[in-house]
């Protein structure tokens, strides 16, 4: 029995067989080339492929783990547009008359070493991201697929380190936990592990790997940072008892699946789920979601190779509504922009897509796209309780234009003899300061507001959500954002409509009481956060005590 101590990443204890991950070395040796233009073309093709892979991985991660985790890969995609990084690669090819593989490896090494030598721990952890990007480019140049990092049977993955891409690709059905010789708790790999709830320990040192053999038993304690190779009976028994205690806590949470989400002083809160896939929907049902506060319909589009037609969308929305027929299902209309490209709807490049043609602006710019989705939604509405939510609203006139299109669609369906629900709710995402400031004018036009705190923070504080150096601005809520939220709630309640929160703030237990005191009626969170949040709310007071 050998004990190693590293840094605890994610709580929980795992006991299983070692699966040593041996990274396949991608060719990066320097060779002389005579046609540097051709090499530049190879590089550009690899960049295009890598960007497509990263954006697809971001969408997959968003559907499975949430929006903030998906930003990791959106940032990786942005790195492929970083002028300093790409210029370093291109200049190396041209000046040294060398192959693209060597130039990519050289640039990634230089930039990774630059991050690793910084004083700030967060910036040091970005070195792993640069290496991950470099490896992805090398694989694209070699036309290699992403590697699978698990085995055929349940195992504990052990490696020198895991990249964020490899971590996102872990199968939670077959990977019990992971342990790495390198890594930090602030790395994107660690962030993903916590989101996936995989017991993990990093920073165990090089001696750890040397002591391992494939197939032997290992114990990983994600709470203490301890790893034990070939644990004896007593150690294993203690770990299994700890597993039982953790399981008992989870079981206690599951007794709340059918419990009301009500505060200690009797204030009822709607606790809904944010979903983007069928798997999310299943988890929402298993965890006792009272409804769906945000279904990201863009996933339906991004998963297709051609524009989904009305019938395909109708079937998808009907399936969702039928799974929760008596609960409100809020489906957000298509919310993409130039940062989320669809091959069948090429959008022009925008220098700042966050401020460009996205969300409802894109739908209004492509009215047939919008009308097709609305027809499918209204047709599906007879199978459940539907809410339709419009993103990126900025003023009342824009909203009136949208609602006029909705009325035209309903009238057309009526004339065609196609039924639709008579209790459909229409709502607005409050994610721009303009919408919050104009909330008193918007409220009379709709049935609900849902505050998207991630974008509201970005636009209010002028801080790019994808810029890691500004991450601190997305931590504790600013006074400005809280004032805009409070104004939104006042405007909504004055007109008799309800208000929810569907951004990251909704799942932050340190903010729950403040949101309840503000008057928020509904919280919509990732399915995995529902039961812990319900337990938390039941111990809080919904109104301030003097």
C-alpha atoms as one frame of an Amber mdcrd trajectory, in Angstrom:
protein
   0.000   0.000   0.000   1.398   3.379  -1.031  -0.088   6.769  -0.153   0.258
   9.958  -2.198  -1.097  13.389  -1.407  -2.133  15.982  -3.948  -4.746  18.706
  -4.275  -8.401  17.836  -3.789 -10.496  18.894  -6.781 -13.911  17.327  -6.375
 -15.523  15.715  -3.343 -16.407  12.074  -3.228 -14.432   8.854  -2.979 -13.722
   6.441  -5.813 -12.230   2.940  -5.639 -11.411   1.140  -8.864  -8.884  -0.215
 -11.304  -6.140   2.013 -12.714  -6.398   2.987 -16.379  -3.069   4.613 -17.255
  -3.510   7.183 -19.975  -0.564   7.250 -22.338  -0.760  10.291 -24.578   0.021
   9.550 -28.188   2.795  11.835 -29.313   1.722  13.912 -32.297   4.411  14.517
 -34.914   5.963  17.966 -34.427   9.600  17.563 -35.478  10.989  20.282 -37.691
  11.281  19.641 -41.410  12.242  22.012 -44.191   9.504  22.936 -46.681   9.926
  24.723 -49.997   6.322  25.847 -50.470   5.505  27.927 -47.377   2.240  29.149
 -48.946   0.984  25.585 -49.106   2.013  25.121 -45.480   0.097  28.265 -44.504
  -2.962  26.819 -46.249  -2.574  23.572 -44.297  -2.416  25.614 -41.104  -5.541
  27.575 -41.975  -7.479  24.400 -42.744  -6.390  22.972 -39.382  -7.445  26.182
 -37.599 -10.874  26.035 -39.256 -11.337  22.384 -38.274 -10.126  23.002 -34.716
 -12.473  25.935 -34.299 -15.439  23.865 -35.511 -14.494  21.072 -33.092 -14.168
  23.489 -30.166 -17.479  25.200 -30.800 -19.177  21.796 -31.101 -17.501  20.737
 -27.841 -18.683  23.978 -26.245 -22.276  23.270 -27.236 -22.024  19.680 -25.999
 -20.544  20.886 -22.705 -23.202  23.564 -22.338 -25.936  20.988 -22.782 -24.389
  18.572 -20.285 -22.678  20.803 -17.718 -23.821  24.377 -18.158 -22.959  27.631
 -19.842 -20.013  28.689 -17.692 -18.228  25.370 -18.329 -18.852  25.678 -22.059
 -17.040  29.026 -22.049 -13.785  27.138 -21.507 -13.945  25.878 -25.083 -15.304
  29.128 -26.441 -12.160  30.757 -25.007 -10.053  28.054 -26.681 -11.738  28.869
 -29.994 -10.993  32.557 -29.468  -7.340  31.702 -28.892  -7.238  30.501 -32.489
  -8.022  34.099 -33.472  -5.434  35.613 -31.133  -3.140  37.693 -33.351   0.009
  37.213 -31.260  -0.395  33.434 -31.094  -1.302  32.963 -34.753   1.328  35.455
 -35.979   3.961  33.500 -34.063   2.946  30.330 -35.931   2.740  31.974 -39.349
   6.049  33.841 -38.988   7.817  30.666 -37.886   6.620  28.890 -41.042   7.664
  31.750 -43.296  10.974  32.760 -41.696  12.240  29.254 -40.941  10.749  27.593
 -44.050   9.429  24.855 -41.805   6.389  22.631 -41.492   3.209  23.810 -39.754
   3.502  21.090 -37.087   6.806  22.450 -35.807   5.534  26.039 -35.917   2.428
  25.146 -33.871   4.478  23.204 -31.322   6.977  26.081 -31.049   4.283  28.736
 -30.533   2.326  26.653 -28.015   5.517  25.986 -26.032   6.501  29.665 -25.973
   3.051  30.862 -24.902   2.549  28.064 -22.364   5.911  28.841 -20.744   4.931
  32.504 -20.641   1.783  31.702 -18.672   3.550  29.177 -16.426   6.083  31.789
 -15.240   3.430  34.329 -14.191   2.914  35.025 -10.492  -0.869  34.661 -10.577
  -2.057  31.067 -10.001  -5.016  31.490 -12.332  -2.806  32.665 -15.185  -0.318
  29.848 -14.520  -3.174  27.386 -14.990  -3.812  28.807 -18.466  -0.621  27.120
 -19.671  -2.589  23.867 -19.841  -5.162  25.547 -22.092  -2.483  26.697 -24.544
  -1.017  23.182 -24.641  -4.494  21.770 -25.262  -5.023  24.164 -28.170  -1.614
  23.293 -29.610  -2.316  19.552 -29.356  -5.694  19.994 -31.040  -4.105  21.890
 -33.937  -1.449  19.176 -34.314  -4.137  16.486 -34.432  -6.062  18.465 -37.032
  -2.912  18.804 -39.122  -2.457  15.022 -38.876  -6.197  14.395 -39.430  -6.416
  12.550 -36.091  -9.607  12.301 -34.040  -9.794  13.201 -30.357  -8.641  10.244
 -28.318 -10.907   8.276 -26.019  -9.499   8.300 -22.480 -11.528   5.556 -20.793
 -11.603   1.798 -21.019 -14.361  -0.659 -21.712 -15.065  -1.222 -18.003 -15.347
   1.225 -15.069 -11.932   2.577 -14.137  -9.986   5.417 -12.567  -8.040   7.370
 -15.162  -4.472   8.189 -14.108  -2.198  10.414 -16.169   0.543  12.991 -16.072
  -2.215  15.516 -16.723  -5.573  15.756 -18.471  -6.425  18.522 -20.881  -9.796
  20.280 -20.636 -10.832  18.592 -23.900  -9.967  15.148 -22.534 -11.809  15.853
 -19.278 -14.951  16.970 -21.097 -14.793  13.728 -23.063 -14.775  11.495 -19.979
 -17.689   9.102 -19.811 -19.228   9.424 -16.346 -20.713   5.964 -16.882 -17.276
   4.372 -17.184 -14.898   6.725 -15.352 -15.162   6.496 -11.561 -12.596   9.238
 -10.923  -9.209  10.517 -12.025  -5.810  11.333 -10.550  -2.977  13.256 -12.192
   0.662  13.922 -11.401   0.413  17.542 -12.543  -2.385  20.113 -12.587  -3.934
  22.722 -10.306  -7.275  23.285  -8.630  -7.822  26.453 -10.677  -7.300  24.739
 -14.034 -10.155  24.318 -16.462  -9.713  20.562 -16.076 -10.517  20.931 -12.355
 -13.512  23.164 -13.078 -14.935  20.571 -15.475 -14.341  17.732 -13.002 -16.341
  19.581 -10.340 -19.175  20.178 -12.787 -19.207  16.502 -13.724 -19.040  15.498
 -10.045 -16.135  13.125 -10.692 -13.891  12.448  -7.649 -10.528  13.874  -8.659
  -7.103  14.688  -7.263  -4.354  16.597  -9.099  -0.738  17.540  -8.402   0.313
  14.140  -6.999   3.878  14.399  -8.350   5.938  12.371 -10.788   6.633   9.588
  -8.258   2.904   8.834  -8.317   2.913   7.767 -11.967   6.071   5.700 -11.520
   4.330   3.716  -8.774   1.309   2.793 -10.895   0.477  -0.254 -12.952  -2.517
  -0.752 -15.216  -5.269  -2.760 -13.597  -4.236  -2.427  -9.947  -6.664  -1.026
  -7.392  -6.484   2.647  -6.429  -8.465   4.785  -3.994  -9.053   8.449  -4.859
 -10.390  10.778  -2.160 -11.582  13.973  -3.803 -12.253  15.582  -0.413  -8.826
  15.178   1.199  -6.549  14.934  -1.863  -5.269  11.498  -0.847  -4.662   8.626
  -3.256  -3.856   5.130  -2.033  -2.450   2.515  -4.399  -3.349  -1.100  -3.491
  -5.203  -0.097  -0.277  -5.296  -2.680   2.484  -8.547  -4.002   3.908  -8.789
  -1.457   6.735  -8.143   1.517   4.446 -10.604   0.251   1.899 -13.259  -0.322
   4.554 -12.842   3.248   5.856 -13.195   4.568   2.311 -16.295   2.492   1.682
 -17.832   3.818   4.914 -17.129   7.327   3.692 -18.761   6.477   0.370 -21.803
   5.279   2.298 -22.017   8.539   4.249 -21.847  10.535   1.032 -24.459   8.277
  -0.548 -26.691   8.753   2.509 -26.455  12.521   2.093 -27.391  12.194  -1.573
 -30.256   9.884  -0.651 -31.480  12.448   1.887 -31.507  15.036  -0.874 -33.504
  12.693  -3.085 -36.253  12.511  -0.450 -36.889  16.127  -1.442 -37.689  15.193
  -5.062 -41.416  15.594  -4.462 -41.174  18.155  -1.657 -42.349  21.727  -2.091
 -39.765  24.402  -2.645 -40.938  26.616   0.185 -39.013  28.759   2.673 -39.130
  28.290   6.440 -41.673  31.134   6.666 -43.910  29.695   3.945 -42.870  31.574
   0.806 -43.307  29.346  -2.274 -40.581  29.467  -4.935 -40.773  27.841  -8.356
 -37.652  25.732  -8.889 -37.169  24.965 -12.564 -34.410  23.420 -14.695 -32.211
  24.801 -17.442 -31.913  22.163 -20.161 -30.492  21.733 -23.631 -30.787  18.035
 -24.357 -32.823  14.893 -23.762 -30.289  13.834 -21.110 -30.833  17.126 -19.275
 -34.580  16.551 -19.404 -34.201  13.106 -17.852 -32.037  14.510 -15.059 -34.529
  17.318 -14.463 -37.324  14.783 -14.031 -35.198  12.586 -11.762 -34.305  15.548
  -9.546 -37.843  16.817  -9.146 -37.788  19.942 -11.291 -41.116  21.770 -11.071
 -40.841  22.908 -14.665 -38.326  24.028 -17.265 -37.244  27.643 -16.989 -34.985
  27.592 -20.025 -34.802  25.180 -22.925 -32.016  26.312 -25.248 -33.574  25.601
 -28.638 -30.331  26.435 -30.461 -29.040  22.942 -29.613 -31.713  21.509 -31.889
 -30.278  23.587 -34.729 -26.601  23.064 -33.963 -26.965  19.285 -33.912 -28.282
  19.167 -37.489 -26.470  19.177 -40.820 -29.380  21.007 -42.449 -31.858  23.585
 -41.216 -34.471  21.739 -39.089 -37.840  22.099 -40.780 -41.168  22.755 -39.077
 -42.085  19.094 -38.701 -38.763  18.150 -37.123 -39.017  21.020 -34.654 -42.664
  20.261 -33.877 -41.779  16.651 -33.009 -38.880  17.742 -30.802 -40.938  20.324
 -28.881 -43.892  17.934 -28.568 -41.630  15.260 -27.088 -40.354  17.711 -24.472
 -43.828  18.948 -23.516 -45.242  15.440 -23.223 -42.587  14.514 -20.667 -43.766
  17.268 -18.313 -47.327  17.948 -19.522 -48.688  19.706 -16.420 -45.620  21.876
 -15.738 -44.521  25.022 -17.492 -41.930  24.434 -20.223 -40.213  27.666 -21.314
 -38.541  27.363 -24.697 -36.223  30.178 -25.718 -36.339  31.045 -29.395 -33.168
  30.572 -31.418 -30.278  32.366 -29.723 -27.173  32.229 -31.874 -24.907  34.713
 -33.573 -21.643  34.851 -35.487 -19.895  33.081 -32.582 -22.036  29.946 -33.096
 -21.873  29.111 -36.766 -24.228  26.678 -38.474 -22.905  25.278 -41.758 -26.290
  25.678 -43.455 -26.660  29.309 -42.282 -23.264  30.960 -42.733 -23.101  34.248
 -40.873 -20.614  37.011 -41.669 -17.680  37.359 -39.272 -18.201  39.984 -36.596
 -15.415  41.566 -34.560 -17.642  41.572 -31.489 -20.446  39.032 -31.905 -21.682
  39.630 -28.329 -22.793  43.051 -29.526 -23.821  41.971 -32.995 -26.614  40.224
 -34.886 -27.590  37.576 -32.354 -30.669  36.286 -30.559 -33.878  37.998 -31.588
 -31.959  40.281 -33.952 -30.934  37.274 -36.032 -34.508  35.962 -36.030 -35.883
  39.292 -37.240 -33.159  39.449 -39.899 -34.216  35.948 -41.093 -38.014  36.082
 -40.726 -38.685  32.701 -42.367 -36.341  31.037 -39.883 -38.267  32.701 -37.045
 -41.707  31.950 -38.464 -40.869  28.269 -38.943 -39.832  27.956 -35.313 -42.910
  29.807 -34.063 -45.269  27.614 -36.106 -43.621  24.487 -34.662 -43.855  25.881
 -31.126 -47.520  26.859 -31.389 -48.446  23.490 -32.917 -46.662  21.673 -30.077
 -48.336  23.826 -27.416 -51.446  21.583 -27.331 -49.308  18.868 -25.717 -48.381
  20.739 -22.544 -47.951  24.114 -20.863 -45.729  26.157 -23.145 -43.857  29.357
 -22.486 -42.067  31.100 -25.358 -39.182  33.353 -24.373 -37.457  35.935 -26.552
 -33.742  36.670 -26.026 -31.733  39.882 -26.456 -34.683  42.284 -26.210 -33.760
  45.966 -25.885 -36.982  47.992 -26.172 -40.786  47.839 -26.235 -41.162  48.619
 -29.938 -38.961  45.642 -30.822 -41.110  43.448 -28.568 -44.332  44.703 -30.170
 -42.930  43.764 -33.584 -42.191  40.236 -32.317 -45.614  39.816 -30.727 -47.241
  41.018 -33.939 -45.449  38.244 -35.852 -46.629  35.769 -33.201 -50.226  36.938
 -33.629 -49.948  36.545 -37.411 -48.651  32.984 -36.997 -51.540  32.062 -34.678
 -54.080  33.548 -37.085 -52.588  31.602 -39.992 -52.777  28.384 -37.992 -56.399
  29.152 -37.062 -57.294  29.647 -40.716 -55.585  26.361 -41.582 -57.547  24.569
 -38.867 -54.403  23.678 -36.915 -54.968  23.797 -33.131 -52.691  25.521 -30.632
 -52.821  26.030 -26.876 -54.977  28.753 -25.370 -52.784  29.306 -22.291 -49.384
  29.936 -23.876 -47.177  32.332 -21.928 -44.872  34.770 -23.677 -41.847  36.173
 -21.904 -38.707  38.222 -22.257 -35.152  37.521 -21.190 -33.843  40.490 -19.257
 -30.189  40.265 -20.234 -29.418  43.764 -21.455 -29.335  46.904 -19.282 -31.743
  48.433 -21.807 -34.353  45.759 -21.095 -33.985  46.219 -17.345 -34.250  49.992
 -17.573 -37.292  49.718 -19.869 -38.854  46.863 -17.894 -41.859  49.018 -16.906
 -42.692  49.414 -20.619 -42.058  45.731 -21.410 -44.043  44.249 -18.519 -47.558
  45.060 -19.820 -46.786  43.211 -23.058 -45.773  39.792 -21.667 -46.556  37.179
 -19.007 -43.135  36.868 -17.375 -39.531  38.038 -17.231 -36.504  35.768 -16.867
 -33.281  37.496 -15.862 -30.205  36.120 -17.619 -27.621  37.225 -15.092 -24.594
  36.071 -17.108 -25.221  38.415 -20.022 -26.734  41.128 -17.829 -23.452  41.236
 -15.902 -21.410  41.230 -19.115 -23.277  44.117 -20.673 -23.691  46.148 -17.495
 -20.032  45.984 -16.459 -18.633  46.001 -20.021 -16.716  42.808 -19.249 -16.375
  40.077 -21.865 -17.585  36.786 -20.368 -14.927  34.949 -22.364 -11.983  37.046
 -21.166 -10.266  35.137 -18.329  -8.624  38.305 -17.023 -12.078  39.722 -16.270
 -13.404  36.617 -14.559 -13.320  38.390 -11.192 -16.076  40.728 -12.412 -18.392
  37.752 -12.858 -17.941  36.573  -9.284 -19.713  38.515  -6.551 -22.667  40.438
  -8.056 -22.082  44.137  -8.511 -24.326  46.777  -6.995 -25.224  47.963 -10.507
 -26.447  44.522 -11.592 -28.425  44.007  -8.387 -30.110  47.417  -8.833 -31.128
  46.527 -12.396 -32.533  43.217 -11.171 -34.473  44.897  -8.367 -35.922  47.436
 -10.808 -36.982  44.571 -13.098 -38.782  42.830 -10.236 -40.599  46.039  -9.212
 -41.736  46.679 -12.781 -42.942  43.105 -13.230 -44.879  42.873  -9.986 -46.473
  46.266 -10.584 -48.054  44.792 -13.722 -48.867  41.425 -12.140 -46.318  39.269
 -13.970 -43.748  36.927 -12.419 -39.946  37.074 -12.558 -37.378  34.293 -12.686
 -33.592  34.060 -12.796 -31.956  31.591 -15.198 -28.300  32.659 -15.052 -25.460
  31.414 -12.857 -26.662  33.512  -9.914 -29.732  31.301  -9.570 -27.616  28.341
  -8.410 -25.296  30.289  -6.093 -26.394  29.457  -2.520 -24.675  32.582  -1.172
 -27.095  34.721  -3.200 -30.330  32.753  -2.750 -31.573  34.691   0.263 -30.868
  38.045  -1.415 -32.809  36.940  -4.512 -35.758  35.813  -2.398 -35.802  39.105
  -0.489 -35.658  40.929  -3.826 -38.928  39.228  -4.758 -37.754  36.697  -7.334
 -40.543  34.178  -7.964 -38.648  31.442  -9.827 -35.114  30.066 -10.021 -33.992
  27.976 -12.985 -30.781  25.987 -12.570 -28.849  23.021 -13.916 -30.634  19.739
 -13.064 -27.815  18.693 -10.721 -28.340  21.846  -8.618 -32.078  21.400  -8.032
 -32.078  19.221  -4.915 -29.257  21.001  -3.021 -30.932  24.324  -3.782 -34.338
  23.045  -2.659 -32.833  21.893   0.628 -31.150  25.279   1.048 -34.322  27.257
   0.321 -36.333  25.240   2.843 -33.944  26.462   5.553 -34.156  30.141   4.589
 -36.625  32.923   5.317 -38.255  34.365   2.227 -38.713  37.821   3.697 -36.292
  39.957   5.642 -36.595  39.739   9.392 -36.358  43.104  11.105
